[in-house]
Amino acid sequence: MHVIATDVSDTKDKMARMAKEQLEKPGFAIDPYFYRSHVTYQSELEHIVFKSWLYAGHISQIPNKGDYFLVDIGEDSIIVCRDRKEQIHAMHNMCRHRGARVCEESSGNKRTFSCPYHGWGYGLDGKLKAARDMRDVEGFDFDDYGLLHVRMEIFQGMIFINCDPDAPDFQKPLSKISRQLGAYDLENAKVAEAKTYKIDANWKLCLENYLECYHCASSHRHYAKLHTLEALAHKVKPINEAMWGRAEEITGVEGIADEFYGYYNDSSAFGACSYHSRYALYEGYQSGSKDGTPVAPLMGNMKGYDGGAGDFQLGPLTFMLNYPDHCVLYRFIPRSLTQTDMELVWFVNGDAEEGVDYQKEDLTWLWHFTSLEDEFIIMRNSAGVNSHFFQPGPYHPEHESTCMEFISWYLKALSKIKSS
């Protein structure tokens, strides 16, 4: 992990002032301060990440009573589990006594969660069941010391969490894209593979890289051969219009090409982004694979290949790229000032059988290969922006427009933070 020197003079007031000054420079990349500041990183966690809806996992990961998995965000850990009544819960992974982790393995099956320090025990629903000798303590009530719950929503089989107890509703924003996303029947889909790429760079560099395709033609040559997103809109307008014209008939999904923009500054509430658009693959390509041919059975309600791909956003840090035969989810999670977990999840039809209906290597090749390329360029970007001599340049107004949307939203959030 790359270590950055601490600026001992850094403060929340300085951060807010820097954010306001940066907002007066629209269209330009942000000052390296925002990638180097420890004060800013802690404020991002508290006021942005922990107040946003984040993808936690899929219901297929916990099919049985007692199944669980952990979600790590920054230095925190959250348990997502299915209890004895088949209810799903999300809870902070820390004992209510003195804070020790009650669950260590990243996934598994438990009857209870038990603190290894002083033996306090919790049910799968988080209720405190055992606390040695505490019944003799005057005023102690077991009901007051269950595991702390995290806000949770389940949408089309996907589990989302928000650490803010006052978080806004997420179902309504997601409902705006339910028809297009529903075409893939993710609730009954299967997680074919999941990989986490641990990138030694600030989370914003990883996210900014995902949000623009200005780099695609130069850094992702294989991706760029297949996807029209790498080009300016007017150059591929005829290809997109042809795809939009045939999309409903070929896929059998009404409104599959309808667009909805509700991300960042345009989201219905803070941290509740939702978005969909459909763009074309270049002629002769049907899916996102090494050679552009299908690699799995058709997803959900999809009836055929229209030469298009669905582009989705679900919260500020989660995205999906959905082909007729498989879906790829991206999630970005800050782990420290200089490290980010970039998780990719590949979904296939729930009835698909590995080795018969799809080969995992063929299914994952394109986006695994592309992610390795991304890691390479993000690391070089990180080294450059962390230079004391870096001077931010202008964004491209079309290729990097979503980057500018994110940065504007991000800076507005920081500029409102007051020193304590």
N, C-alpha and C positions, 0 to 999 in steps of 0.2 A: 504494500500500500504506500502510495506517495504521501509524504508528510509536508505540510505547509506551515511555515513559521507563523506564530501568533502575533498579531498586532495588539500590543498591550493597551494602546490608546483607543481601541475600537469600542463603540457604544451603540445602543439602539438609536440614539438621536442622530449619530453620524449616518447610520444605515438609512433611516427615514429621509434624511436630507439628501443623501446620494440617490435614493430612489426617485425623489421629486425632481432632482436635477436631470436624471436620466430620462424621465418622462418628457422633458422639454427637448429631447433629441430623438424624436420619433424617426423610425427608419434606420437607426444605427444599432449595431450590436452593443451589448452592455459592457460597462467598465469591468476590468478584471477583479475589482473589489468584490463583486457579487459571487465570484467563484472561490475567493480566498478567505473571506471573512467568517470567522468562527461564530461571531455574534449573529451574522445573517443566517448561517446554517441552522442555529438553534431556533431562531425566529421563524424560519421556513417550516421547520417541523411543527412548531407550536401553532402557528397561525395559518399555514397553508396545507401541509401534508395531513396533519391530524384533524383537519376540518374539511377534508375532501373525501368523496366516495372513491374507494379503492377496490379493485378486484381482489378477492381473497382466494377463490378456488371454485371448483365445480362440484355439484352434489354427488357426482359419480365417484369422487374421491373418498366419500364417507357413506357407503351404501348400507352398512350394518350398524346396529346399536353398539355404541362404544367406540366407533371409529372416530379418529380425529386427525387433524394436521395443524401445523404451526405456520403462522405468517409473521415474518420478521420485518420490522420497519424501524430504521435507525437502530437504536439500542433496545428497542422494545420488542416484545413477543406476544402474539395473540393466539389463543387456542380456538379453533373451529371444530366443533364436535357434534355428534348425533347422540342424543340421550336415550334412555330406556323407553320413552314414549314416542320415539322417532322424531322428536323436535330437534332442530338445529340451533346451536348457540354459538356466540362469539364472545370470548372472555379474555381479559388480561391475564397473562401467564405469570402471576406473582401471588404468593401467599399473603393473606390479609393480616398476618401476624407481624413478620419483619421482612417480608418482601422476597424471600427465596423463590426461585422458579419451581413450579409444581409439575412441570412436564419438560423433559429434556429431548427425547427423540423427535425428529421432524414430523413423523407420522406414525400411526399404529392403532392399536385398540386397547382401551382401558376400561376397567370396572369403576375406578375412582381416580381422582387426581390427589396425590399425596405429597406433602412438603417433606423433603429429605432432611430438613434442619430440625424442626421440633415436632414433626409428625402430624400436623393438622391435616385433616382429610376432607375432600370435597366431592360431592356427587357430580355426575356428568352435566347436570344443569347448573353447576356452580355453587349449589347450596353447601354451607359448612355442615359437615356430618360429625366430625370428631375434632376435639381440641383438648388434649390431655390436661386434666385438673382445672380447666377454665370454668367448669360449672360451679366451682367453689368461689369464684371471683364475683363479688357483689356487683350487680348491674350488668354483667356480661350477658348478652343475648346473641345466640347463634345466628339469628336472622339478620343481624347487623353486619356480619362478617363473611358473607359469601364472596366468591370471586366477582370482580367488577365486570359487568357486562359492557359490550361494545354494540353500538347501533349496527343493525344488519338488515339487508334486503336481499331477497332471492328473486332473480329475474331470468326467466327462460333457462333455468338450471344453473345459472351463474350466481355465486355468492359475493355480495359486496358489503364492505364494512366501512364505518366512519367512527372515529374515536371521539367525536364531538357529541355529547348527549343531546344537544339542541340542534343537531344537523337537520337540514331541510329534507323534505320528502324527495326520494330518488325515483320512485315508481312512475310519477307523472312525466318527468323528462324522458325516461326510458320508453314510455308508452308512445312517444313521438316517432320512434324508430322500430316499434314492435313488429309491424307488418314486414318490413324488409329483413330484419334480423330473424323473425320467425320462420322465414323460408328455409332456414338451415336446421330447424328443430333441435336446437342445442340442448334443450332439456333432456332429450333422449339420445344425445350424442355420446361419443366415447372419446376420452383423452387418450390419444395414440402415443403421445410423447410430450415430455416437458423438459426443458433445459434452462438452467440459469447461468447467464454469462456475468461473471463478476468483473466489472470494469473499473479500473483504477482512475476514475475521473468523477468530477462533480456531477450530480444527477441532472442538472440543467443542460450540461453539454450533451449528455446522452439523449435527453428529451428533444432538445433543439435539432439534433441530428435526425431524429425520426420525423420531426414535423416539416422537414423540407426535402425536396428532391432535386435541389440545385446540384447536389453532389452526385446524383445517381448516374449521370452519363459518364462521369470521369472515374467514379469510385466503384460502381456496381455495373460493370459492363454486361454481365449475364442478365441481371434483373432488367436493365435498360432495353435489352433486345425484345423483351416480352411486354413490358408495361408502358402504356402511353403517358403515365403520370410523369415520366422523366422529361417530357417535352412541354413547351409553352402551349396553352390551351388552343390558340388559333391554328397552330400547326397540325393538331390532331383532331380538330373539330369535326371533319367529315367522318372519321373513324368512330368517334364517340356517338355522333348523331345516328349513324347506321346501327350501332349496338343498341342504343336506347330505343330505336324504332322496332327492333325485333325481340327485345328482352322479355316482355310479358308473354308473348306467344311461345317462345322457345322454353323459357323456364317454367311457365305455367303459374307464375306468381304475379297477381295483380299489384301494380304500383311498385314493383321491385326497383325501378329506376328513379323513383321520387326522391328528391333531396330534402334534407332537413339540417339546418345549421343552428345549433344551440350550444356552442362551446365557448369557453373562457368569458370574455366580456359579454357575450350574447347568451350565456346560460341562464336558466330560469332562477337559479340561486347559486351562491358560492359553492364551488366544488361539486356541482351537479351537472356536468357537461353531458350532452348527447349530440350525436351527429351521424349523418349517413349521406354518402353519395356513391354513385356507381360509375366507374370509368372502364374504358375498353382495354383489352389486350391487343397487341398488334395482330394483323391478319395472319391466320394460320395457327394461332395459339389458343388453347382452350383452358389451360390451368397454369398455376404457378409451380412449375416443376422444371427439371433440368432441360427437358426438350419441349416443354409446353403442352405435353399430352396429359390426359387424366392419370391420376395415380391412386385413386380410390373410388368406390361406388358413390353415386350422387348423394348429396346430403339431403335429409329431410324431405321437403316438398318440392325440391328442384327436379324438373323433368328433362332438362337438357342443358347444353352448353351454348350460351349466347355470346361468348367471346368477351364477357365482362367480369369484373370483380367488384365486390362490395367493400367500401371503405367505411369503418365505423369508429366512433369514439364513445367511451363509456366512463365518464369521470375524467379528471384532468390528466391522469397518468396511465390510462388503459385504452388500448386500441385493438381493432380486429381488421384483418384483411381476409375476406371470405370468397373463395372460389366455389363453383358449383359442387366440387367433389371433396373439398376439405376447407377448414377454417384455421387461421393462424392468429393467436392472440399475443399481444405484446403488453407487458406491464413493467413500469420503471419504478423502483423503490430505492430511495436514499438509504445508505447504510452508514455513511460517515461523510464528512466534508469532501473527502477525496475517493469515495467508493460508492458504486451504484450496482444494484442487482437488476439486470435486464433479463426478465423471464419470458420465454416463448413457450406457448402451449399449442399443440397441433390437435385439432378435433377431426374425427371422421364419423361417418354414419354409425349409429349404435350397434347395428347388426354386422358391421364389417369385421372380418377375422384377419388378424395379422398373419402374414405368410401365405394367405389364400386370396384375400380381396385387396390387400395392399402390402407393400414392402416398406418397412419403416425408413430405411435408408433413402429410398426414392421419394417418399412422402416429405421428408424433412430436408432434403438436400439443398434446395434453393435458399430457404430462409436461414438455415444453419450456415451455409457458405456466405450469405449476405451479412449475417450477424458477425462473423469473424472479420469480414472486411470493415464493418462498422466499428468494431473494437479497435482495429488498427488506426482508422482515421480519427476516432474520438480521442485516443491516447495522444496522437500527434497534436490535435487541437488543444487538448488540455495542457500539454507542455508549452505551447505557444501563448495561450491566453494567460497563463500564470507567470509570464515574464513581466518584470517591472516596467518594461519598455513597450508593451503591447498598446497599440492605439486602435480602438474599434473602428471598423469600416462599415459601409452601408449595406443593408440587406437588399437583395433583389426584390422589387415590388411584387412580382408574381410568384416566382419560384419559392420565396421565403416568406410569403404573406402570413401563413399560419404561425410561423416562428414569431413574427411581429405581434400577432394576436396574443400569443402566450406571454411574451415579454411584457406587453402592455398590462395584461391582467395581473401578472406576477408583481410588477413594480407598483401598481395601484394598491395591492394587498400590503406590501412592505411599507409604503409611504404612510399608511394609516396606523401603523404600530407606534404606540407611545411608550416612552421609557417609564419603568416602574419606580 
